[in-house]
Amino acid sequence: MRRVFYGLPAAALLLVGVSAAPALADPPAPPSSATARAELSALKVAAPHSMDGYARDKFDIWATQSDGCTTRQDVLARDGKNVQDKPGHCQPVSGSWYSVYDDTTVTDVAKATIDHMVPLAEAWRSGADTWTADQRKAFGNDLKDPQLLIASESSNSAKGDSGPADWKPSNHAFWCTYAEDYTHVKSVWKLTTTDKEKSALSSMLDGCKN
């Protein structure tokens, strides 16, 4: 049985055999607002597909990556500060994680959730319902594009399956990057949009300074 030590200082963690998580690459950078605007303009506007047959497990989250850790564990290691792992295991036991949606910091790893920038349900109704199982798995575990990020439980719950037409981060300072990332993910994965969503994204991109 894996032993997990919560709430201990770094020195104590070392004494019980906890080590620093391996350093991973930085999160994918957002595109420029000009690139995002071009990508947004090119998105196909279409009516949302039916949610018939949808299930989160059809996206096979959180799959094991080439390093032997799950996608969730890799994001926690990549995006956290002072992350400590139990030797021989990928699961962090301490650290801090910044939730940019609501400008808060999470210090309990159990409450550091991983959010899909474009929600899985939104992907389904904008084209993923026609994908193969392998395509959905790749989307649900996408570390190459700005699709996975840390979110507090409350912000992740508030967002749910909504896109920017129905939900925006409470942290207004993130709106530009949110629109850039969301648009880029939809563009890369050739997902459709709606007039309402396109208008919301365009409005947020208007506030970008880059």
N, C-alpha and C positions, 0 to 999 in steps of 0.2 A: 504494500500500500504506500502511495506517495505521501511523504510528509510535507506539509506546507506551513510556513512560519509567517504569520501576519503581524504587522505592527511592531517589528523589532528594528532597532537601529542598525546601520550598516555594519558596525563592528561586531555586533552580536550575530548578524547573519553570517558573517565570515566564520565565526566560531562554530556554528552549527553546520557548516559545509555548504553555504550558499555562495554562488559566484556570479560575477557580472555577466549579463546576457551579451552574446556576441554582437558587435556593431554591424548593422546592416546599412544598405544604401538609404539615402534620403528619400522621402516621399516624392512621387513624380511631380514636377513643377507644373503649374497651370499654363495654358497657352496665353499669349498676349490677348488683350481685348480685341485687337484688330483681327487676329486669327479666329477668335471665338465668334466675332460678328460674321465673318465669312462662313464659318461652319454652321452657324445658326441659319443664315440665309439659305444654305444648301440643304437643310433638313427638310425632309418630305412631311408635309402636313396631311394627316389622315385621321379618320375616326378611330378611337381606341378599339382594340380587339376585345373579344369576349374573354372573361376570366375563367371560362370553363376549362377544367383540367389543371388549373394552377395549383402549385404546391411549392413551398420553399425548398423542400428536399430535392426537387427536380434540378436545382442549381448546385447540388452537392457541396454545400458549404459545411464546415471548413475543411477542405481537402488537404492532404499531406503534400508539402512542397518537396523539392529536390534535396533540401537540407534535412529532411526527416521530421521537421516541425510542421504544425498545421498553419494554414494561412492566418488564422487569428493570432496565433503565437508569434508569427513573424511580424505582423503589424504592431503588436504590443512591444516587441523588441525594437522595431524600427522607429516608432514614433514616441516612445517613452523616454524619460530621463532617469538616470541612476537605476536602471532596471536590473534586478537581481534574480537569477534563476537557481534552482536546485541543480547541482552538478549532475550531468547525465540526463537531464530533463529539459524540455523546451519551455515549460510553463513558468512564467514570471511569478515570483512570490512577493515582490515589493517594487516600488518605483512610483513615478508620478506621470500622469498623462493629461495633456491639455485638450479640452473639448472646445474647439473653435466655434462651434455652433452657438454656444451660450457663454463663451469667454469664462469658463470655469476650469479648475484643475481637479482631477480625480486622483486620489492616493490609495484607493482600495481597488486592486486589480479586478476583483469580481464585479465592480461597478463601472469598469472601463469597457464599454461596449464598442464593437466595430460596426460602423454604418456603411451601407452601400450608397454612394453619392446618388446614383440613379437606382431607386429601390427595385428590388427583384420583381415585385408586382407591376411596377410601372414599365419595366423592361418587357414583361410578359405581354402587357396590353399594347405595347408599341413595337412588337415584332418578334420577341423571344419565344412566343408560342409556336413559331414555325421552325425554331432551331433544332439541331441535333442535341443529344444529351451531352456530347463533348463540348459543344459551343456554349451551352448553358453553364457547364462546370467551369469553363475558362472565364466566363463573365462573372460568375459568383465568387471567383478566387483571383480576380485580376489585380496583380501587383504592379503591372507595367504602366497602367493608366491611372489618373487620379480618381479612382473609384472607391477605394477603401480608406476610411479615416476614423480616428477616435471620436467617440461621442459620449457624453454623459448619459446615464439611463434616462433622465428626464427629457433631454433634447431628442434622443432617439425615439422615445415613446411618443413625444409630441409630433415628430415628423411622420412616423409610421410608414405607410406606403405612398405618401403624398409627394408630388413633384412641386416645383416652384409656383405653379398656378394656384396651389392651395396652401402652401406652407413656405415660409422663409425663416432663416435663422434669426433668433432674437438679437444676435450680435450683428448689427448693421455693418460693421467694419468688414465683415466677411462676405457681404453680398456680391461684391465684384468677383472675388475668387470662386465663390459658389456658382455663379452664373457661368464663369469661364470653364470650370471643371465639369459641371453638369452638361453643358453644351458639347464639350470635347468628347466626353464619354459617349453621348448619344451619336455623335458624328463618327467616331471610331467604330462603333458597333452597328452603325447604319440603322439606328432605331428612329421611329417616326416621332413627330411632335403634334401638338394641337395648336390652333390659333391662340387659345388662352395661355397655354404654356409658352409659346413663342413670344407673346406680348410681355409676359412676366420676365422672361430672360432678357429681352431687349431692354426693358426698363432698368433692370439691375446693371446691365452692361453700360448703360448711360452714365452710371456713377463711377465707372473705372477711370483711373488716372494714367494707366499704362498704355 
